[in-house]
Amino acid sequence: MHVATTRRQHKDKIYETHLLRRSYREDGKVKNETLANLSYLPEETIQVIRESLAGKHHIVAGEGFEIKRSGSGLQ
């Protein structure tokens, strides 16, 4: 699976579409199946999906870490 981005220009406006797609072969030809339209998601969310499909792992801020010891503060 991958995120395919297409850009079209109509008059002075550029339209951008983000599609979640699956590539496969049929009769020796590469074909694409659109699984979802991601265009209405925020750009940051589309980037996280793109990175996740590439194998990058994400964690929620503040999770995944444990504080073992904390200083008594600055003096």
N, C-alpha and C positions, 0 to 999 in steps of 0.2 A: 504494500500500500504506500501511497505517497500523496502529497498535496500538490495539485497542479494549479498554477496561477496563470490566468489569461488576461490580457489587456486589450480593450477595443476602444477605438476613438470614433465618436459620432459628433460631428460638427466640432465644437470647442471643448467638449467634455470627454474625459477618459473614464471608461468603466472597467473595473477590476473584479474578476470572479475567482474565488478560491474553491476548488472542488477536491474532496477526498476520493481518490481513485484507486482501483486495483488493476494491475496489468497482468495479462495472461496471453498465452499463445493458443491459436485455434487455426488448424490447417496450415501451420507454418507461418502464420501472420500474427504480429503483435496487436492485441486489442486492449481497449480500456473499458472498464465498467465504472460508472460514477456511483459511489456509495452514499455521498452526502454533499450538500451545498453548504460550505462553511462561510460564505460571503457575509453573512449578517453577524458573525462573531467579531469581537474586538481583535485588532491586529496582534496583540500580545498573546491571546488565546490560540490564534492560528499558528504563531511562532512556537508555542509550547507543544502543540500537536505535531508540527513539523519536526521538532527536535526529538520528541518521544519516539516517533516512527524511525528516526535515524539511530535510536539506541541510547540517547542521553537520558539519564535518570534525574527526576526533579523531586525535591522535598518541600514541604510546607515550611515557611519561615518560622523559626522557633522550635521546630520538631527535628528529630534526628541528632540532637546534641544533648548532652547531659552535663550540668555544672557540677564538677567534683569538689571544687573549693572556691571560695570567694574571699577576696581580701577584706580587711576591716575598714577600708575607705582611705581616702587621702587626708593627710594632715597638713 
